[in-house]
Structure formats: structure tokens, C-alpha cells
Amino acid sequence: MSDVLIYVLFLIAGFAVGGVYSMWRGDNKLGAGVLLAVAVLAAAGGILRLI
């Protein structure tokens, strides 16, 4: 179960980074900032679960 959680966290981080890129190009800086925070938290959570 832990492996699935790690996979899901990194998957969320990847999708969020894609959303950040598209929002940044669309001049939605606030939405890009929020998604960037979600991506960083998801990636950090995945890394901490690996340790």
C-alpha cells in the first residue's frame, strides 16, 4: 500500500507541474502559485515516504 501512495504522490506532483506551466503561460499567476505549492508538497511527501 505504501508503494501505491508514493506513486500517487509523484503522479499528483507531475500533473500539478503541468498545470503550473499551462497556467503560467495563460497569465494566471495566482493559480500557478497555488499549483506549484501543491506540486512541491506532493513531491516532498513522496520523498519522505521513500526515506
Beta strands, then each sheet from edge to edge (+ up, - down):
end
